[in-house]
Amino acid sequence: MQTKTRKCCKCGCDITDKDTIGINRKLLGARTRKFMCLKHLAEFFGTTEDVLRGRIEDLKDSGCPLFK
């Protein structure tokens, strides 16, 4: 099965990491069509990449289906 490549709507870089896609869906809505790399997602929410990585781990630990 081929992984669908998404592009950051801010810088155009490829987003293939499923955790980055998951956190975009969690924070921007499950039906979002525009994705951002972790750097730009952090800027958008006024936080840091480390905070988002911590949030991803928390969501994984809690069993969030977006991170399975």
C-alpha positions in Angstrom: 0.0 0.0 0.0 1.4 3.4 -1.0 1.4 6.2 1.5 -0.3 9.4 0.3 2.0 12.3 0.4 0.6 15.6 1.6 2.3 19.0 1.4 2.5 21.7 3.9 0.3 24.6 2.8 2.8 27.1 4.2 6.2 25.9 2.9 5.3 23.0 0.5 7.4 20.4 2.2 6.2 16.7 2.0 4.4 15.4 5.0 4.6 11.6 5.2 4.8 11.1 8.9 1.5 9.7 10.1 1.8 11.4 13.5 2.1 14.8 11.9 -1.0 14.1 9.8 -2.8 12.9 12.9 -2.1 16.0 14.9 -3.2 18.1 12.0 -6.5 16.2 11.9 -6.9 16.4 15.7 -6.3 20.2 15.9 -7.7 21.4 12.6 -10.5 18.9 12.2 -10.8 15.4 10.8 -11.9 16.6 7.4 -9.2 19.1 6.9 -7.7 19.3 3.4 -4.9 21.7 4.3 -2.0 20.3 6.3 1.0 22.0 7.9 4.4 20.6 8.8 5.0 20.5 12.6 7.0 23.8 12.5 4.2 25.7 10.9 1.5 24.0 12.9 3.3 25.1 16.1 3.6 28.7 14.8 -0.1 28.7 13.9 -1.0 27.7 17.4 1.6 29.9 19.1 3.5 27.0 20.7 6.6 24.9 20.0 7.3 21.8 18.1 8.3 20.1 21.4 4.9 20.9 22.9 3.1 19.3 19.9 5.3 16.2 20.0 4.4 15.9 23.7 0.7 16.2 22.8 1.1 13.5 20.2 2.6 11.2 22.8 -0.2 12.0 25.2 -2.8 11.2 22.5 -1.1 8.0 21.6 -1.0 6.9 25.3 -4.7 7.8 25.7 -5.6 5.5 22.7 -6.7 8.3 20.2 -7.6 6.5 17.0 -5.8 9.1 14.9 -2.5 7.8 16.2 -2.8 4.0 15.8 
